Structures are given as structure tokens and as C-alpha cells.
Amino acid sequence: MINAGVAQSYLAVDEAAVYWFKRAIETNPNVAAFVHVYLAAALAHLGRIEEARTSIQTGLAIDPNFTLAHFHASSPTDNPTCLAQRVRIAEGMRNAGLPEK
């Protein structure tokens, strides 16, 4: 479920990403912080800013050190297409209130 959400995020299919991330959270309430942060990005891209901010706060409660700098540092590839999508995802995270550093 998490991988499906991440894949949908990279494809900019935000409604589907929200669906998969919410399913992952429902299935495992102890899921990692990044799932909540990715969910927040997708919600922000859909204009659901209040929900996105709540998701960021939940993610930060799990991992207070998760920042945009952390997200950028964890890039799994140097593929230009993937990196372009990461910029878009990071924009959603920023709009949802994820701290820069």
C-alpha cells in the first residue's frame, strides 16, 4: 500500500496517492512518519490544506526531525524525471507546512 501511494505520488495522481496512504495508515497506525508526510503532499496538491497540515503534524509527532532537507537528502536516484517529480512532491510538503530544516 505504501509503495502504491509513493508510485502514485511520483505519477502526480494525487487522489490515488491519498487513497493508498490512508489505507496504509488505517492498516498500520504505527506506520513511519514519511507516509504521513507524503499523504500531506498529495492532500496539499488537491487543495485540502487543513487535512494536509494535520497529516504533517502527525508525521512530525512520529519523527520531529523529518524536514524538507531530510526528504531531499534521501533521493534514491539521479534520474531527471524522478528528480522533477520529487520537486513537485516537496512543493506539496512545503505547502502543507513541513519545515525546511
C-alpha positions, 0 to 999 in steps of 0.5 A: 500500500505504501509503495502504491501511494509513493508510485502514485505520488511520483505519477502526480495522481494525487487522489490515488496517492491519498487513497493508498496512504490512508489505507496504509495508515488505517492498516498500520497506525504505527506506520513511519512518519514519511507516509504521513508526510507524503499523504500531506503532499498529495492532500496539499496538491488537491487543495485540502490544506487543513487535512494536509497540515494535520497529516504533517503534524502527525508525521512530525509527532512520529519523527520531529526531525523529518524536514524538507532537507531530510526528504531531499537528502534521501533521493534514491536516484539521479534520474531527471524525471524522478528528480522533477517529480520529487520537486513537485512532491516537496512543493506539496510538503512545503505547502502543507507546512513541513519545515525546511530544516 
